[in-house]
Amino acid sequence: MKTRTISTNMPYVVSSLDEDTRVLRERFNDWGYLYIKRYIPLADCERLLDAVLLACDPYIRRNASSSPHLEGEPFFETDPVWDEIYPKIQSLEAFHTFFHQQHVLNLMEIVTGAPVFVYPMKMARISTPGKIGFETPPHQDAHSHRAGPTMAGFWVPLHDVSEPMGRVKVLPKSHKLGVRPVFNTQGVGGVQCEIYENETTWHVSDVEAGDVLIFHSCTIHKAEPNTTSEAVRISVDTRFCDHGAAVFSTNLDPHHGWRIEGLDWPSIYSGWQNSQYQYYWRDYPGLF
């Protein structure tokens, strides 16, 4: 099995909501993603980032320029520090409801062309410096989420992210070749999918808080390493599909709930003020 280690980068193709919905949907189907600048209000990103950083204290705090920075030793998903702070992040009501706002649903529906089902599994991503080689490898959500062709990812950076901090890259048009074989590797998730020899051009850009990247379930994507000395990249994401499409049952569990003791919905919901988005998937018709 061969993978290319030499590749080139091109900027994301930028989409605008001023464009016709059919044009946006066709672009998503052609490239395998949509990238929209500053769609989420900056104030929303700041509020959620404040809440996430409070959960990460004392390991991650704002520096003099108000950017997240590492206070202690580097860590990544499944490390003891991660397991300590992640249940606190998962318990944030604002973290989960962030993806159920009407303007977010409206953007998702541009892709689905139908009412959407937002996966209850919401993810926070924390990339610290000092963990080069442990970043998320190239993969497809169709494999990791056992997802059908109408599922897509919805990713939002909560602050500006430049190249040294470790950006998210997508392999354009890779969704057109279906689900690929995988092999075990180091990094978040522990698996990498096959990259073909002619696939050498990735799309990636520096991003700003509130930018949105939507990607097809078969679009290959990965994270760049965080090569800074102390900056931390924090982003949030979820998955969605057209309502009624098949959803594998494990996607109804909290992210990392299968391995962190006590990370379950009752504990997550215990401090919430509103029950509107609690257990909203219980009667979902497309589970398997």
Residue pairs with C-beta under 8 A, 6 or more apart in sequence:
1 181
1 183
1 194
2 197
3 138
3 192
3 194
3 195
4 195
4 197
4 199
4 200
6 200
7 200
7 201
7 202
8 200
8 201
8 202
9 169
9 201
9 202
9 203
9 204
10 201
10 202
10 203
10 204
11 203
11 204
11 205
12 33
12 35
12 170
12 203
12 204
12 205
12 213
13 27
13 31
13 33
13 35
13 172
13 203
14 35
14 36
14 37
15 24
15 27
15 34
15 35
15 36
16 36
16 37
17 24
17 36
17 39
17 107
21 110
24 34
24 110
24 111
25 110
25 111
25 113
27 34
28 34
28 111
28 152
28 214
28 216
30 173
31 172
31 173
31 203
32 170
32 171
32 172
32 173
32 174
32 175
32 176
32 215
32 216
32 218
32 219
33 170
33 172
33 203
33 213
33 214
33 215
33 216
33 219
34 110
34 111
34 212
34 213
34 214
35 205
35 211
35 212
35 213
35 214
36 107
36 211
36 212
36 214
37 208
37 211
38 208
38 209
38 210
38 211
39 103
39 107
39 210
39 211
39 212
40 103
40 104
40 156
40 209
40 210
40 211
40 212
41 210
42 209
42 210
44 98
44 101
44 210
45 156
45 157
45 158
45 159
45 209
45 210
46 158
46 209
47 94
48 92
48 94
48 95
48 98
48 158
48 236
49 68
49 158
49 159
49 209
49 234
51 92
51 94
51 95
52 89
52 92
52 95
52 124
52 158
52 234
52 236
53 60
53 61
53 62
53 68
53 234
55 85
55 88
55 89
55 92
56 68
56 85
56 88
56 89
56 126
58 71
58 72
59 70
59 71
59 72
59 75
59 81
59 85
60 68
60 69
60 70
60 71
60 126
60 128
60 232
60 234
61 68
61 69
61 71
62 68
62 69
63 69
63 230
67 159
67 160
67 231
68 159
68 231
68 232
68 233
68 234
69 230
69 231
69 232
70 128
70 129
70 130
70 230
70 231
70 232
72 81
73 81
73 130
74 128
74 129
74 130
74 131
75 81
75 82
75 128
75 131
76 82
76 126
76 127
76 128
76 131
76 134
76 188
77 126
77 188
77 256
78 259
82 126
83 256
83 260
86 124
86 256
86 260
86 263
87 260
87 262
87 263
87 267
87 268
89 95
89 124
90 122
90 124
90 254
90 255
90 256
90 257
90 263
90 268
91 267
91 268
91 270
91 271
93 271
93 272
93 273
93 274
95 122
95 124
95 236
96 120
96 122
96 268
96 277
97 274
97 276
97 277
98 104
98 122
98 156
98 236
99 118
99 122
99 154
99 236
99 238
99 240
100 118
100 277
104 154
105 116
105 118
107 154
107 212
107 214
108 116
108 118
108 152
108 154
108 214
108 240
109 115
109 116
111 152
111 214
112 150
112 152
112 240
112 241
112 242
113 242
114 242
114 243
115 242
115 243
116 240
116 241
116 242
116 243
117 240
117 241
117 242
117 243
117 244
117 245
117 247
117 281
117 284
117 286
118 238
118 240
119 238
119 239
119 240
119 241
119 247
119 251
119 252
120 251
120 252
120 253
120 254
120 280
120 281
121 238
121 239
121 251
121 252
121 253
121 254
121 255
122 236
122 237
122 238
122 255
123 236
123 237
123 238
123 255
124 234
124 235
124 236
124 255
125 136
125 223
125 233
125 234
125 235
125 236
125 237
126 232
126 233
126 234
127 135
127 165
127 166
127 223
127 226
127 232
127 233
127 234
128 226
128 232
129 226
129 227
129 228
129 229
129 230
129 231
129 232
130 226
131 225
131 226
132 225
132 226
132 227
133 186
133 187
133 225
134 186
134 187
134 188
135 166
135 187
135 188
135 222
135 223
135 224
135 225
135 226
136 187
136 188
136 189
136 222
136 223
137 185
137 186
137 187
137 188
137 189
137 191
137 192
137 222
138 171
138 192
138 193
138 195
138 220
138 221
138 222
139 182
139 189
139 191
139 192
139 193
139 220
139 221
139 222
140 174
140 179
140 180
140 193
140 217
140 218
140 219
140 220
141 147
141 151
141 153
141 215
141 217
141 218
141 239
142 148
142 149
142 151
142 179
142 217
142 218
143 179
143 180
143 182
143 191
143 193
144 189
144 191
145 151
145 217
145 239
145 248
145 251
146 248
146 250
146 251
147 217
147 239
147 241
147 247
147 248
147 251
148 217
148 241
148 245
148 246
149 216
149 217
149 218
150 217
150 241
150 242
150 245
151 217
151 239
151 240
151 241
151 245
151 247
152 214
152 215
152 216
152 217
152 239
152 240
152 241
153 213
153 214
153 215
153 217
153 221
153 237
153 238
153 239
154 212
154 213
154 214
154 237
154 238
154 239
154 240
155 168
155 212
155 213
155 214
155 215
155 235
155 236
155 237
156 210
156 211
156 212
156 213
156 235
156 236
156 237
157 207
157 208
157 209
157 210
157 211
157 233
157 234
157 235
158 209
158 234
158 235
158 236
159 209
159 234
160 206
160 207
160 208
160 209
161 167
161 206
161 207
161 233
161 235
162 206
163 206
163 224
164 226
164 227
164 228
164 231
165 226
165 228
165 231
165 232
165 233
166 223
166 224
166 225
166 226
166 227
166 233
167 204
167 205
167 206
167 207
167 223
167 224
168 204
168 207
168 213
168 221
168 222
168 223
168 224
168 235
169 202
169 203
169 204
169 221
169 222
169 223
169 224
170 202
170 203
170 204
170 213
170 215
170 219
170 220
170 221
171 195
171 199
171 202
171 203
171 219
171 220
171 221
172 201
172 202
172 203
172 219
174 199
174 218
174 219
174 220
175 216
175 217
175 218
175 219
175 220
176 218
177 196
177 218
178 218
179 218
180 193
180 194
180 220
181 193
181 194
182 191
182 192
182 193
182 194
183 191
183 192
183 194
184 190
184 191
184 192
185 191
185 192
188 223
193 220
195 220
204 224
207 213
215 221
217 239
226 232
226 233
239 251
241 247
244 285
244 286
245 286
246 286
246 287
246 288
247 284
247 286
247 287
247 288
248 287
248 288
249 287
249 288
250 258
252 281
252 284
252 287
254 263
254 264
254 265
254 268
256 263
257 263
257 264
265 278
265 279
269 275
269 278
272 278
